Amino acid sequence: MHTASSNKTVDVTPLFQAAGIPTSPLTVIETAGMYPYKAKVEDNWAYYTAVGCKRFKELLDAEKKNVCDIGIVGICSGVEGIAIAKIFSGTLRRLIVTDVDEEILEGTVVNINRAMVEETTTVIPLVGSFCEPIEHAGYTVDFVHANVPNLPAGGEENLSRGAEKGTFIPSTFYETYSPPQEFVSWALAAQWAYLQSARRVVPKGGSVLTELGGRVPLELVRKLFDECKLAFSELIVGFKEQTEALIDFEGYHRLEKEHGVAFEFYPYEQGRKLLKRNGISNPTFKVSGEEIKKLLASQKVSAGEALALHKKGVPVGHTVHLFRGVKE
């Protein structure tokens, strides 16, 4: 058990302000097992979730689709859940949140309820991996969102800590889904398992959202969605500094050596300045991820090269995407 003394209160108001989501001052209680909130808003995955889901809501309104039931996989501290609940507050009936850690879920529900989610919304916590607990409980949701860890755990990680738990995943979690070797080599096996499990909990025409660092060729992501029978689109693309940099670069470099692939990173300051010089906001839906990757191409480095830069004190970044798949 985590002791109360290891908990900390974190002010997440700046993230909501930056994402354009109205809120009164907002804090969450963060335990040692939760993925840590970052002081710089653009370092937080939840920021891209919030902006991306606002864009998603606009598209659903244009498609005349109401959202009553939402699933969020790997909920962590609940910041993503609070943002999504605020964005869809007008129609949201059930918010189903999952995590592999029951203790984290208990804290998450407290955080979401403290954030004044609409009283008509019921928050349902379920323990398990991917969308399995949603399926086993018999729920169907209008859409499901996840930001799953991508790197296979090597055995030496401490998966009780939020930073490592948010980076590494035991391979036993995804092996039962028999991911094709191509996706295993590119650290997309967990994405394969999530998408396959998500198809089982959304209706035809329902959406599956996944947040993914663009460290892999985007044509491979399209192929992943296609093979999972989900119609592919990109909601937003952004650019962020690699957090948990050392363990990420080491993990991705290990796969580079094992499988002969080369992941895609970029020196952070050069990349950030290049986007600013071209008038590209972070994140954006007006420019595609493929276009941004072309713009950054001259700066591209592998995980091994990123590791060397990191050891010299040079920050390295990657593109970040919110992808949508529609069940066919």
QUIPE-V618472 format. One record per pair of residues at least 24 apart in sequence whose ideal C-beta (glycine too) atoms are under 6 Angstrom apart, sorted by the first residue. I is the first residue (numbers start at 0). J is the second residue. D is the distance in Angstrom with one decimal. If there is no record, write none. Layout:
BEGIN
I_J_D + I_J_D
END
This chain:
BEGIN
1_30_4.7 + 1_31_5.0 + 5_31_4.7 + 6_30_5.3 + 9_36_4.7 + 11_78_5.5 + 13_40_5.5 + 14_40_5.2 + 14_43_6.0 + 14_46_5.3 + 18_49_3.8 + 18_50_5.1 + 20_85_5.3 + 25_114_5.9 + 27_76_5.1 + 27_110_4.3 + 29_76_5.3 + 30_106_5.4 + 32_100_5.8 + 32_103_5.3 + 32_159_5.9 + 32_161_5.6 + 33_75_5.2 + 33_76_4.4 + 33_103_5.9 + 33_161_4.6 + 34_75_4.7 + 34_161_4.3 + 34_165_3.8 + 35_161_5.5 + 41_239_5.7 + 42_242_5.5 + 44_146_5.5 + 45_78_4.2 + 45_79_5.0 + 47_237_5.2 + 47_282_5.6 + 47_319_5.3 + 48_79_4.7 + 49_82_4.0 + 50_235_5.9 + 50_282_5.4 + 51_234_4.6 + 51_235_4.3 + 51_321_3.4 + 52_83_5.4 + 52_86_5.2 + 53_86_5.7 + 54_234_5.1 + 54_235_5.7 + 54_284_5.1 + 55_234_5.4 + 56_86_5.3 + 65_90_4.9 + 66_90_5.6 + 66_141_4.6 + 67_92_4.3 + 68_93_4.5 + 68_140_4.5 + 68_141_5.4 + 69_94_5.4 + 69_140_5.7 + 70_95_4.6 + 70_133_5.1 + 70_140_4.2 + 70_143_3.9 + 71_96_5.0 + 71_144_5.2 + 72_97_5.2 + 72_145_3.7 + 73_98_6.0 + 73_145_5.7 + 73_147_5.8 + 74_98_5.3 + 74_107_5.0 + 77_107_4.1 + 77_110_3.9 + 77_111_4.7 + 80_111_5.1 + 81_111_5.7 + 81_114_4.4 + 84_116_4.4 + 88_117_4.7 + 91_120_5.0 + 93_121_5.2 + 94_120_5.7 + 94_122_5.1 + 95_123_4.6 + 95_133_5.7 + 95_138_5.9 + 96_124_5.5 + 97_125_4.8 + 97_132_5.1 + 99_128_5.4 + 101_126_4.9 + 128_172_4.9 + 129_192_5.6 + 129_193_4.9 + 129_196_4.0 + 130_196_3.9 + 130_197_4.9 + 130_200_4.8 + 131_196_5.9 + 133_200_4.7 + 134_199_5.0 + 134_200_5.3 + 139_200_6.0 + 139_202_5.9 + 140_200_5.7 + 141_205_5.8 + 142_206_4.0 + 143_197_5.0 + 143_207_5.7 + 144_208_4.2 + 145_193_5.3 + 145_209_5.6 + 146_210_4.0 + 147_189_4.9 + 147_193_5.2 + 149_186_4.5 + 149_189_5.6 + 150_186_5.8 + 150_250_4.1 + 162_243_4.9 + 166_243_5.4 + 166_246_5.8 + 184_258_3.8 + 184_260_5.5 + 185_215_4.8 + 185_219_5.9 + 185_260_5.8 + 186_254_5.8 + 187_223_5.8 + 194_227_4.1 + 195_227_5.9 + 198_326_5.8 + 201_326_5.3 + 203_326_5.6 + 205_326_5.2 + 206_323_5.5 + 206_325_5.6 + 207_324_4.4 + 208_323_5.6 + 209_322_5.3 + 210_321_5.4 + 211_320_5.3 + 212_317_4.9 + 212_319_5.7 + 213_288_5.9 + 213_317_5.9 + 213_318_3.4 + 213_320_5.4 + 214_262_4.4 + 214_263_5.3 + 214_317_5.3 + 217_288_5.7 + 217_289_5.5 + 224_324_4.9 + 228_327_5.5 + 229_324_2.9 + 230_325_4.3 + 230_327_5.8 + 231_324_5.9 + 232_323_4.9 + 233_288_5.5 + 233_320_5.9 + 233_322_5.6 + 234_321_4.4 + 234_323_5.4 + 235_282_4.4 + 235_284_5.0 + 235_321_5.1 + 236_288_4.0 + 236_291_5.6 + 236_318_5.9 + 236_320_5.2 + 237_281_5.0 + 237_282_3.1 + 237_319_4.7 + 238_270_5.7 + 238_274_5.9 + 238_281_5.6 + 238_316_5.7 + 238_318_5.7 + 239_316_5.8 + 239_319_5.2 + 240_267_4.7 + 240_314_5.2 + 240_316_4.8 + 241_315_5.3 + 241_316_6.0 + 241_317_5.9 + 244_309_5.1 + 248_302_5.3 + 248_305_4.9 + 248_306_3.9 + 248_309_5.7 + 251_302_3.6 + 252_302_4.2 + 252_303_4.6 + 252_306_5.4 + 255_302_5.5 + 255_303_5.9 + 261_301_4.4 + 262_302_4.5 + 263_299_5.6 + 264_300_5.2 + 264_305_4.2 + 264_315_5.0 + 264_317_5.3 + 265_295_5.0 + 265_298_4.5 + 265_316_5.5 + 266_298_5.8 + 266_315_5.9 + 267_314_4.0 + 267_315_5.7 + 267_316_3.8 + 269_298_5.2 + 270_295_5.4 + 270_298_5.9 + 270_316_5.4 + 288_318_5.9 + 288_320_5.2 + 291_318_5.9
END
